[in-house]
Amino acid sequence: MIATSPEYLQATRFLDFDNDALRVYVELVCSGASNDRERAVALFYAVRDDIRYDPYSCNLTADSLRASHVLASGRGYCVGKAVLLAAAGRAAGIPTRLGFADVRNHFTSPQLAELMGTDVFYYHGYADFYLGGKWVKLTPAFNRELCDKMQSPALEFDGENDAIFQEIEDDSQGRLRMEYLRYHEPVSDLDPEVIFAEYRKRYPRMMSALGSA
């Protein structure tokens, strides 16, 4: 599907930018921007820092991943934050889609790694913005406050190049960050059952804790 397809600008069940509160939010965030690049930068930083990263917010309820719900709750994990950013991009007139990748998180907390049974995050979410004639990957997952706590630089976006978590790379203390293992095919809207099925397969202990066999 070509990038200019109307499908990448439409409101959907999950990218529900026809929600009044979400539209107002996007208008406020983009009020000082004069072009798509500036709007994309403003939206990236807003979703990154206004919405707290919370991996424990996953509750296996499909509607909890709607953009309007993530905005209203003020917290979410990578998939919900990516959905919100993609919806905000469409509200600003920028063609967007959703992307997913399996990543190894070298700085996940021991508690979360124990609950998941692995340090691999399957279907890590990001938003794909069409800017300057190309698709640009953006993951707004980790807010600055959390990055400061982890003593890791927050991810930055220049409006032109991919802003996804660093692949194998040493930080100032010689620790590894994020390692991308596999990319999945981008989609125009979220199918939560695909993701939840993968969670059940990969994270049986966590799914049991969340009340799903």
Buried (B, 14 or more C-beta within 10 A) or exposed (E): EEBEEEEBBEBBEBBBBBBEEBBEBBEEBBEEBEEBBBBBBBBBBBBBBBBBBBBEBBEBEBEBBBBBBBBEBEBBBBBBBBBBBBBBBBBBEBBBBBBBBBBBBBBBEEEBEEBBEBBBBBBBBBBBBBBEEEBBBBBBBBBEEBBEEBEBEBBEBEBEEBBBBBEEEEBEEEEBBBBBBEBBEBBBBBEBEEBBEBBBEBBBEBBEEBEBE
